[in-house]
Amino acid sequence: MSDPKPRCIDHLWATTQYGSGGRTIGTTSRTTDGIVAEVSLGLLKRHEDPFVVLVINGDLEMSSTPSFRQAIIETLADGDRHIIIDFGGTDFIDSTGLGGLIGALKRVRSLEGTLQIVCPQPRLQELFKLTDLHKVFALHESVDVIVERGLPLSQGGESTS
């Protein structure tokens, strides 16, 4: 595969590198002082019928949310409608990341799909509770719990944790 070409996302330059079963998105952002910051968001995509699982490794924040949004768009374009987002490898989500999650939910619902969240870390569970998003997203301890249950009858804030 040839070297990935950089593309401009707002004020960011992102390069996509494809690996085994997933991709890592490296983002470089230049500040007004000329400081270069490297951000990496690992996105692994796998299928657990009838779901597609997006495993997020890294923080979901201002510089990585556009890459997350693009991954959701591509997943839906591939015909997948039932998405599990696994935040097992995530330590931090800022307001932009939460906004990206809400946008993802709107996109998925508009296609009559489902979006479920795996959030095993108490710190992130507390974030969802403080923002009342635990009422919007069902938070689960593991992907296995969701897969065992199968497709939900409705989307909502029921939790299996």
Buried (B, 14 or more C-beta within 10 A) or exposed (E): EEEBEBEEBEEBBBBBEEEEEBBBBBBBBEEEEEEEEEBBBBBBBBEEEEBBBBBBBBBBBBBBBBBBBBBBEEBBEEEBBBBBBBBBEBEEBBEBBBEBBBBBBEBBEEEEBBBBBBBBBEEBBEBBEEBEBBEBBBBBBBBEEBBEEEEEEEBEEEBBB
